Amino acid sequence: MARKTGTGRVMELNIKEALKFGGYDFSEQTNIGERLGGGKHLIDFLVNQSGFKIGISSKWQQVRGTAEQKVPFEYMCLARAIEKSHIDKAYLVLGGPGWTKGEFFQEELPDLVDAESEKVSVIKLEDFIALANQSSI
């Protein structure tokens, strides 16, 4: 039986509905420039609040696996996008029960990355949805 690799789409739909409920103007699957090392940097959502741009990338980890290896790189790419003024702030939203390094990503990863990392927040899905529902991102 083939492994389902599109499970993150359900997470994106939850984020989309929370952004709608919060009254945000946003676009989906938006190119915000070039990734570190080259290639397009597509983020899941780009929120525009009166010219203040907030990038949102999401990672779903249903079981232990490779999504954890992608988080530090995405974090660095988001920090670089802020440094290059493509966005003003970013959220890296983690969803699913399979994270073994979730606390590390939230508490220690920011200390390891320079530049604009203080403007990148690693946050659990349920915490992000609560912020979006309250129009507080």
MOWOHU-V418934 format. One record per run of one state. SS is the DSSP state (A for helix, B for strand, O for the rest). FROM is the first residue (numbers start at 1). LEN is the number of residues. If there is no record, write none. Layout:
# MOWOHU-V418934
ss = {SS:SS}
from = {FROM:FROM}
len = {LEN:LEN}
This chain:
# MOWOHU-V418934
ss = {O:A:O:B:O:B:O:B:O:A:O:B:O:A:O:A:O:A:B:A:O}
from = {1:8:22:26:35:40:50:52:61:67:84:89:96:102:108:109:113:117:120:125:134}
len = {7:14:4:9:5:10:2:9:6:17:5:7:6:6:1:4:4:3:5:9:4}
